[in-house]
């Protein structure tokens, strides 16, 4: 008898959870991930950040203004757009940026970029 009672109690609870997941606002999670933490911005090497951003505009032949702000506005647009194709382009460009940025940081920290 106890099992039947638990089963009938869990069934409506499970339905409510599924309905809430369907109506969930996942844009909030994307917004949290997209925003830069105030503590992180002080640790960014601006010379590498700017150089990698401008290099990616050339490398990917993006049809945007040749500036760092325009590049990151474009990246935010790609990230927040609802179509998976645009989000996949965002992930691809972000991965290229991250690889270039880490390489730049490593070369600067080992003295190769300080001539």
C-alpha positions as CSV (number, residue, x, y, z in Angstrom):
1,X,0.0,0.0,0.0
2,X,2.9,2.3,0.8
3,X,4.4,1.9,-2.7
4,X,1.1,2.8,-4.4
5,X,0.8,5.9,-2.4
6,X,4.3,7.0,-3.2
7,X,3.8,6.3,-6.9
8,X,0.6,8.4,-7.1
9,X,2.4,11.2,-5.2
10,X,5.4,11.2,-7.5
11,X,3.4,11.1,-10.7
12,X,1.9,14.7,-10.3
13,X,5.2,15.9,-9.0
14,X,7.1,14.6,-12.0
15,X,4.5,16.2,-14.3
16,X,4.9,19.5,-12.6
17,X,8.7,19.3,-13.1
18,X,8.4,18.5,-16.8
19,X,6.0,21.4,-17.3
20,X,8.4,23.7,-15.6
21,X,11.3,22.5,-17.7
22,X,9.3,23.1,-20.9
23,X,8.5,26.7,-19.8
24,X,11.9,27.4,-18.3
25,X,13.7,30.6,-19.3
26,X,17.2,29.4,-20.5
27,X,18.0,32.9,-21.7
28,X,18.8,33.7,-18.1
29,X,21.6,31.1,-18.1
30,X,23.0,32.3,-21.4
31,X,23.0,35.9,-20.1
32,X,24.9,34.8,-16.9
33,X,27.5,33.0,-19.0
34,X,27.8,35.9,-21.5
35,X,28.4,38.6,-18.9
36,X,32.0,39.1,-17.8
37,X,32.8,38.9,-14.2
38,X,34.2,42.2,-12.7
39,X,37.2,40.3,-11.2
40,X,38.2,38.7,-14.5
41,X,38.5,41.9,-16.5
42,X,41.6,43.0,-14.6
43,X,43.4,39.8,-15.5
44,X,43.0,40.3,-19.3
45,X,46.2,41.1,-21.3
46,X,44.7,43.9,-23.5
47,X,47.5,43.7,-26.0
48,X,46.9,40.0,-26.7
49,X,43.1,40.5,-26.5
50,X,43.1,43.3,-29.1
51,X,45.6,41.6,-31.4
52,X,43.7,38.3,-31.4
53,X,40.4,40.0,-32.0
54,X,41.7,42.0,-35.0
55,X,43.5,39.0,-36.4
56,X,40.3,36.9,-36.3
57,X,38.5,39.6,-38.3
58,X,41.1,39.1,-41.0
59,X,41.4,35.4,-40.6
60,X,37.7,34.7,-40.8
61,X,37.1,37.5,-43.4
62,X,34.3,38.9,-41.3
63,X,32.2,41.6,-42.9
64,X,32.3,43.9,-39.8
65,X,34.0,47.1,-38.9
66,X,37.7,46.6,-38.2
67,X,37.6,47.2,-34.4
68,X,37.7,45.2,-31.2
69,X,34.3,46.5,-30.1
70,X,32.7,45.6,-33.3
71,X,34.1,42.1,-33.1
72,X,32.8,41.5,-29.6
73,X,29.4,43.0,-30.4
74,X,29.2,40.6,-33.3
75,X,30.2,37.7,-31.0
76,X,27.5,38.6,-28.5
77,X,25.0,38.8,-31.4
78,X,26.0,35.3,-32.5
79,X,25.8,33.9,-29.0
80,X,22.3,35.3,-28.2
81,X,20.8,34.4,-31.6
82,X,18.2,31.6,-31.3
83,X,19.3,29.5,-34.3
84,X,21.8,26.7,-33.6
85,X,23.8,27.4,-36.8
86,X,24.7,30.9,-35.5
87,X,25.6,29.6,-32.1
88,X,27.8,26.9,-33.7
89,X,29.6,29.7,-35.6
90,X,30.0,31.5,-32.3
91,X,31.6,28.5,-30.7
92,X,34.0,28.0,-33.6
93,X,35.2,31.6,-33.6
94,X,35.4,31.6,-29.8
95,X,37.6,28.4,-29.9
96,X,39.9,30.0,-32.5
97,X,40.1,33.2,-30.4
98,X,40.9,31.2,-27.2
99,X,43.6,29.2,-29.0
100,X,45.2,32.4,-30.3
101,X,44.9,34.3,-27.0
102,X,46.5,31.5,-25.0
103,X,49.4,31.2,-27.6
104,X,49.9,35.0,-27.4
105,X,50.0,34.9,-23.6
106,X,52.4,32.0,-23.6
107,X,54.7,33.7,-26.0
108,X,54.7,37.0,-24.1
109,X,55.3,35.2,-20.8
110,X,58.3,33.3,-22.2
111,X,59.9,36.4,-23.6
112,X,59.4,35.6,-27.3
113,X,57.0,38.5,-27.8
114,X,59.1,41.1,-25.9
115,X,61.7,42.1,-28.4
